[in-house]
Amino acid sequence: MNKESFIYGINSVTEALEHQSERIVKIFFLENHKNNRVRSVIRQSNKKNILSEGVTKEFLQSLVSTSKNQGIVATLKEKNYFDSKTALHYLENIKSPLVLILDDLDDPRNIGACYRTANAVGVDMVVISKNRISLSSPVISKVSSGASELTNTAIVSNIAQFIGKLKQNGFWIYGSSDTAKKDYREADYQESTAIVIGSEGKGMRDLTAKRCDHIITIPMNGKVESLNVSVACGVVLYEVLRQRDSI
């Protein structure tokens, strides 16, 4: 039996309809709703012959464990993920690829926000550890506005070993840390690049940090010592985009 996952929220379901409708098994919506945007989604799904059903708010909440679902939930066929070998093979065929590595992150909201930025910037692949949070969490898809379902993802057993293989393939590895001395704007991201973001509070694991070519930081001019991990991720990724767009 094929595994299925859930996404919820108008934006997330709309993105899935527009870009991966073949993965949608069924859409559940709040019966007797009066939301025009939900009606629009249902009309789109009907045009694509996707099953939909009006249900109670209790049923919707039972699917995704939250009442904040905007009255719409979609069931998806499980996404195909890359492993270490297939990820490396895929990246070999891209000129100056950009990879985002999430090292030890376990907060689904931070992960979702990182995915949203990664997709907006055009990251070629997001890499996470096999032993961390399940990407089937509907919270990740909701916070990412569906980007987690639309972005290439590799699930690897060992982040440090995967970084080593990336380096063998010519990647430069930049780890982010609030204790580093090198300003993130001083790095050169023109070549094949991997950005490593550690968990909030703990940062990157020691072994991961040792595999990085450079440890970079975002200068803080105020009294706070660091940014939220997903905000820091966005700042660095958009610097990569700025440098590459200026070529």
C-alpha positions in Angstrom: 0.0 0.0 0.0 1.4 3.4 -1.0 2.0 5.8 1.9 0.1 9.1 1.9 0.6 12.4 3.6 -1.5 15.4 4.3 -1.2 19.1 3.6 -3.5 21.8 4.7 -4.3 25.5 4.2 -5.5 27.2 1.0 -2.0 28.3 -0.2 -0.5 24.8 0.3 -3.3 23.0 -1.5 -3.4 25.5 -4.3 0.4 25.1 -4.9 0.0 21.3 -5.0 -2.9 21.6 -7.5 -0.9 23.9 -9.8 2.4 22.0 -9.7 1.8 18.4 -8.5 -1.8 17.6 -9.1 -0.9 14.0 -10.0 0.0 13.4 -6.4 -3.3 14.5 -5.0 -5.5 11.6 -4.0 -8.5 13.6 -2.5 -9.4 17.0 -1.1 -11.5 17.4 2.0 -13.1 20.7 2.7 -15.3 22.1 5.4 -18.9 21.5 4.6 -21.2 24.6 4.3 -18.1 26.8 4.1 -18.5 30.4 2.7 -14.8 31.0 1.7 -14.5 32.0 -2.0 -10.9 30.9 -2.1 -11.9 27.4 -0.9 -14.6 27.3 -3.6 -12.0 28.3 -6.2 -9.7 25.4 -5.1 -12.6 22.9 -5.3 -13.5 24.2 -8.8 -9.9 23.7 -9.9 -9.8 20.2 -8.4 -13.1 19.3 -10.2 -11.6 20.4 -13.6 -8.7 18.0 -12.9 -11.0 15.2 -11.9 -9.7 15.1 -8.4 -12.1 13.7 -5.7 -13.3 16.2 -3.1 -15.6 15.8 -0.2 -17.3 18.2 2.3 -16.7 17.1 5.9 -17.1 18.4 9.4 -14.5 20.6 11.2 -13.9 17.7 13.6 -13.0 15.4 10.8 -10.5 17.9 9.2 -8.9 18.4 12.6 -8.5 14.7 13.1 -6.6 14.5 9.8 -4.0 17.1 10.6 -4.2 17.5 14.4 -5.0 21.3 14.2 -8.1 23.4 13.9 -6.1 26.1 12.0 -6.4 24.3 8.7 -8.4 27.1 6.8 -11.1 24.5 6.1 -9.2 22.5 3.5 -7.0 19.4 3.6 -5.5 17.4 0.8 -4.2 13.8 0.8 -1.1 13.3 -1.3 0.8 10.2 -2.5 4.1 10.2 -0.7 6.8 12.2 -2.4 9.9 10.5 -3.8 13.0 11.5 -2.0 16.7 11.3 -3.0 19.1 9.3 -1.0 22.9 10.1 -0.9 23.8 8.3 -4.1 20.9 9.6 -6.2 21.3 13.1 -4.8 25.0 13.2 -5.8 24.2 11.9 -9.3 21.4 14.5 -9.8 23.7 17.4 -8.7 26.5 16.3 -11.0 24.3 17.4 -13.9 23.7 20.9 -12.7 26.1 23.8 -13.3 27.2 25.4 -10.0 24.4 23.8 -7.9 23.2 25.3 -4.6 22.4 22.9 -1.8 20.8 23.7 1.6 21.7 21.3 4.4 19.6 21.4 7.6 21.8 19.9 10.3 19.8 18.6 13.3 16.8 20.9 12.9 13.7 19.4 14.5 11.2 22.2 14.7 8.7 21.8 11.9 8.0 25.5 11.7 11.6 26.4 11.2 12.0 23.6 8.7 8.9 24.8 6.8 10.2 28.4 6.7 13.6 27.2 5.5 11.9 25.3 2.7 9.9 28.3 1.6 13.0 30.5 1.3 14.9 27.7 -0.4 12.3 27.3 -3.1 12.0 31.1 -3.6 15.8 31.4 -4.1 16.0 28.4 -6.4 17.9 26.0 -4.2 18.6 22.8 -6.2 18.3 20.5 -3.2 17.5 20.5 0.5 19.3 17.8 2.6 18.1 16.5 5.9 19.1 13.7 8.3 17.2 10.5 8.1 17.0 10.4 11.9 15.3 13.8 12.3 11.7 15.0 11.9 9.4 13.3 9.4 8.7 15.5 6.4 5.2 14.1 6.2 4.3 16.6 9.0 1.5 18.8 7.6 2.9 21.7 9.7 6.0 21.8 7.5 3.9 22.0 4.3 1.6 24.6 5.7 4.4 26.9 7.0 6.3 26.4 3.7 3.2 27.3 1.6 3.6 23.9 -0.1 7.3 24.5 -0.9 8.4 21.4 1.0 6.4 19.3 -1.5 7.8 21.2 -4.5 11.5 21.3 -3.6 14.0 18.4 -4.3 14.9 16.8 -1.0 17.6 14.3 -0.1 17.3 12.2 3.1 20.7 10.9 4.1 21.9 8.7 7.0 24.9 10.8 7.9 25.2 14.5 7.2 28.9 14.7 7.8 29.7 11.8 5.4 27.4 13.4 2.7 29.3 16.7 3.1 32.5 14.8 2.5 31.1 13.4 -0.7 30.0 16.8 -1.8 33.5 18.2 -1.3 34.9 15.4 -3.4 32.6 16.5 -6.1 33.9 20.1 -6.0 31.5 21.7 -3.6 32.4 24.5 -1.2 30.8 24.1 2.2 29.7 27.1 4.3 28.4 26.5 7.7 26.5 29.2 9.6 27.3 30.0 13.2 26.8 33.0 15.5 30.2 32.5 17.0 32.2 32.6 13.7 34.4 35.6 12.7 33.9 35.5 8.9 31.1 37.8 7.6 28.7 35.9 5.4 29.0 38.6 2.8 32.8 38.0 2.4 32.3 34.5 1.1 32.3 33.6 -2.6 29.2 31.6 -3.6 29.8 31.5 -7.3 30.9 27.8 -7.5 29.1 24.7 -6.4 27.9 25.6 -2.9 26.3 24.0 0.1 25.0 26.1 3.0 24.7 24.4 6.3 22.2 25.6 8.9 22.3 24.2 12.4 19.5 23.9 14.9 18.3 26.8 16.9 20.2 27.0 20.2 22.7 24.2 19.5 23.8 25.2 16.1 25.7 22.8 13.9 27.0 19.5 15.4 30.8 19.5 15.9 31.5 16.8 13.3 29.4 18.8 10.7 31.2 22.0 11.5 34.6 20.3 11.1 33.7 19.2 7.6 32.9 22.8 6.5 35.4 24.8 4.4 34.3 28.1 6.0 32.2 29.0 9.0 30.3 32.2 8.4 28.3 34.6 10.6 25.7 37.3 10.2 26.8 40.4 12.1 24.5 41.6 14.9 24.5 45.3 15.6 21.8 45.4 18.3 21.6 43.7 21.6 20.3 40.3 20.5 23.0 37.8 19.9 21.5 35.9 17.0 18.6 35.5 14.5 15.9 32.9 14.3 17.3 30.0 12.4 14.9 30.3 9.5 15.6 34.1 9.2 19.4 33.4 9.2 18.8 30.8 6.5 17.0 33.4 4.4 19.7 36.1 4.9 22.5 33.8 3.7 20.6 32.3 0.8 19.6 35.7 -0.6 23.3 36.8 -0.4 24.1 33.7 -2.6 21.3 34.8 -5.0 22.6 38.4 -5.0 26.1 37.3 -5.8 25.0 35.0 -8.6 22.6 37.4 -10.1 25.4 40.0 -10.4 27.6 37.9 -12.6 
